[in-house]
Amino acid sequence: MKNFINNDIKKVIKDTLRLDEALSAQQKQFNINTDFLSAENIDNHIELYEGYIKNFNEANAKLDATDKDNVNSNHSNFRSLKLDETYNMNGVYLHELYLANIADNASQIQMDSLAYMRLARDFGSFDAWQKDFLACCKGAQCGWAITYLNTYTQTYMNAMVDLHSNNVPFGSYPVIVMDVWQHAYYRDYLKDVNTYSKAMMKQLRWSIVEDRIKKSDKIIQVLRGQL
């Protein structure tokens, strides 16, 4: 009877955690209505996003059946697939964050909002955050500019992430994400990342950012033992 109960519990845990199943990313839908990006450029974003979903799902599925005994740091199927998994997973996640927080034609931030107050607090002023964020947009080689909650310092900071997985700060919770790969803007802005970034910042979807800030405030409370 005891073994039956233990086996039943193990089965429930296994089914719940999907220990023998690959992770699977599902495509999300976004309302992208903006005069600052052409329809062709938006379609390009979605096509790339779909590709990262496909590649992440394929890499994750292959990892389940990959030899984990004969692994080395020079060349092995496991190592290659793990790198592909991280790269494409980040590609999916960052695109979802970016597409969700842009293209608000009625974009407006209130001075009494959490987003405004937190950014002003941690950067000295809201204008200082904007200047620092724009500098990250211009400074990234091929990648992303991100405003994130740093769970180590417990403050908001900006980062430049090259590609999808280089220079990613550990313990980060992204709240504002800007795609500054050249393909994100070249069709509409050629090499002018500065004009593109300013245009996107004019239409940030602050309601989405506000929700992310509220969640990150709860993260800080947890870290401080207040929840």
C-alpha positions in Angstrom: 0.0 0.0 0.0 2.8 2.4 0.9 4.7 1.7 -2.4 1.4 2.2 -4.3 1.0 5.6 -2.7 4.6 6.6 -3.3 4.4 5.6 -6.9 1.1 7.5 -7.3 2.7 10.6 -5.8 5.7 10.3 -8.1 3.4 10.0 -11.1 1.5 13.2 -10.1 4.8 15.1 -9.6 6.2 13.8 -12.9 3.0 14.7 -14.8 2.9 18.1 -13.2 6.5 19.0 -13.9 6.6 17.3 -17.3 9.9 15.7 -16.5 10.0 13.6 -19.7 8.6 16.3 -22.0 10.3 19.0 -23.9 9.3 22.6 -23.3 7.2 24.2 -26.0 6.9 27.9 -26.7 3.6 29.1 -28.1 3.2 32.1 -30.4 1.5 35.1 -28.9 -0.5 37.8 -30.8 0.4 41.5 -30.6 -1.4 44.7 -31.6 1.2 46.6 -33.5 -0.3 49.7 -35.0 2.2 52.5 -35.5 3.2 55.1 -38.1 6.9 54.7 -37.1 7.3 51.1 -38.6 6.2 50.0 -42.0 3.9 47.0 -42.5 6.8 45.2 -44.1 9.1 45.9 -41.1 6.4 44.6 -38.7 6.0 41.5 -40.8 9.7 41.0 -40.6 9.6 41.2 -36.8 6.8 38.6 -36.6 8.6 36.3 -39.1 11.8 36.4 -37.0 9.8 35.8 -33.8 8.1 32.8 -35.3 11.5 31.4 -36.4 12.9 31.7 -32.8 9.9 29.8 -31.5 10.4 27.0 -34.1 14.1 26.8 -33.4 13.7 26.8 -29.6 11.1 24.1 -29.7 13.2 21.9 -32.0 16.4 22.3 -29.9 14.5 21.6 -26.7 12.9 18.5 -28.2 16.3 17.1 -29.4 17.9 17.7 -26.0 15.6 15.1 -24.5 17.2 12.4 -26.6 20.7 13.7 -26.7 23.6 11.8 -25.1 24.4 13.5 -21.8 27.3 11.2 -20.9 29.8 11.9 -23.7 29.8 15.7 -23.4 32.8 18.0 -23.7 33.4 21.8 -23.9 35.0 21.6 -27.3 32.4 19.9 -29.4 29.4 17.8 -28.5 25.7 17.6 -29.6 24.6 18.4 -26.1 26.7 21.6 -25.9 25.6 22.8 -29.3 21.9 22.2 -28.5 22.1 23.9 -25.1 23.6 27.0 -26.7 20.9 26.9 -29.4 18.2 26.5 -26.7 19.3 29.6 -24.7 19.9 31.7 -27.8 16.5 31.0 -29.3 14.6 31.1 -26.0 16.0 34.6 -25.3 15.0 35.5 -28.9 11.4 34.5 -28.2 11.2 36.1 -24.8 12.8 39.4 -25.8 10.7 39.7 -29.0 7.5 39.1 -26.9 8.6 41.8 -24.4 9.5 44.3 -27.1 6.3 43.7 -29.3 4.1 44.1 -26.2 5.7 47.4 -25.0 5.7 49.4 -28.3 3.2 50.9 -30.7 0.9 52.9 -28.4 -0.2 55.8 -30.5 -1.6 57.5 -27.3 1.5 56.9 -25.3 1.6 58.9 -22.1 3.2 58.4 -18.7 1.9 60.0 -15.6 4.2 61.5 -13.0 2.5 59.7 -10.2 2.8 56.3 -11.9 5.1 53.7 -10.4 7.1 53.5 -13.6 7.8 57.2 -13.6 8.6 57.3 -9.9 10.9 54.2 -9.9 12.9 55.3 -13.0 13.2 58.9 -11.6 14.4 57.5 -8.3 17.0 55.1 -9.6 18.4 57.3 -12.4 18.2 60.6 -10.7 15.4 61.9 -12.9 13.1 60.5 -15.6 15.0 62.5 -18.2 18.2 60.9 -17.0 16.7 57.4 -17.6 15.7 58.4 -21.1 19.1 59.6 -21.9 20.8 56.5 -20.5 18.4 54.2 -22.3 18.9 55.9 -25.6 22.6 55.6 -25.1 22.2 51.9 -24.7 20.1 51.7 -27.9 22.9 53.4 -29.8 25.7 51.4 -28.0 24.4 47.9 -28.6 26.1 46.2 -31.5 23.4 43.8 -32.7 20.9 43.2 -29.9 18.8 44.9 -27.3 18.5 47.8 -24.9 16.8 46.8 -21.7 15.6 48.5 -18.5 15.5 45.9 -15.8 15.1 45.3 -12.1 18.5 44.2 -10.8 17.7 41.7 -8.0 21.2 42.1 -6.6 21.2 45.9 -6.2 17.3 46.0 -6.0 17.3 49.0 -8.3 16.4 49.6 -11.9 19.3 49.7 -14.4 19.8 49.7 -18.2 21.8 47.1 -20.1 23.0 46.5 -23.6 22.5 42.9 -24.6 24.4 41.9 -27.8 22.8 39.2 -29.9 20.3 37.5 -27.6 22.6 36.0 -25.0 25.8 38.1 -24.6 26.2 40.5 -21.7 22.9 39.4 -20.1 23.0 40.6 -16.4 22.2 37.8 -14.0 19.2 38.3 -11.7 17.4 40.6 -14.1 13.7 41.1 -14.6 13.1 43.2 -17.8 10.5 45.9 -17.7 11.3 47.9 -20.9 12.8 46.2 -24.0 13.9 47.8 -27.3 15.0 45.8 -30.3 18.1 47.4 -31.8 19.3 44.7 -34.2 19.9 46.5 -37.5 17.1 44.4 -39.2 14.7 46.0 -36.6 15.0 49.4 -38.2 17.1 49.3 -41.4 14.1 49.0 -43.8 12.6 52.2 -42.4 15.6 54.1 -41.0 18.7 52.8 -42.8 21.5 53.1 -40.3 19.9 55.8 -38.2 19.3 53.8 -34.9 19.0 57.1 -33.0 15.9 58.3 -34.9 14.4 54.8 -34.7 15.0 54.5 -31.0 13.5 57.9 -30.2 10.4 57.1 -32.4 9.9 53.8 -30.5 10.3 55.6 -27.1 7.6 58.1 -28.1 5.1 55.2 -28.4 6.1 53.0 -25.4 3.1 51.2 -24.0 3.4 52.5 -20.4 0.4 50.5 -19.2 2.4 47.3 -20.0 5.5 48.8 -18.3 3.5 49.8 -15.3 2.3 46.2 -14.9 5.8 44.9 -15.1 7.0 47.5 -12.5 4.2 46.4 -10.1 5.4 42.8 -10.4 9.0 43.8 -9.9 8.1 45.7 -6.8 6.6 42.4 -5.4 9.9 40.7 -6.4 11.8 43.2 -4.2 9.3 42.6 -1.4 10.0 38.9 -1.6 13.8 39.4 -1.6 13.5 41.6 1.5 11.3 39.0 3.2 8.2 41.2 3.2 6.0 38.7 1.4 
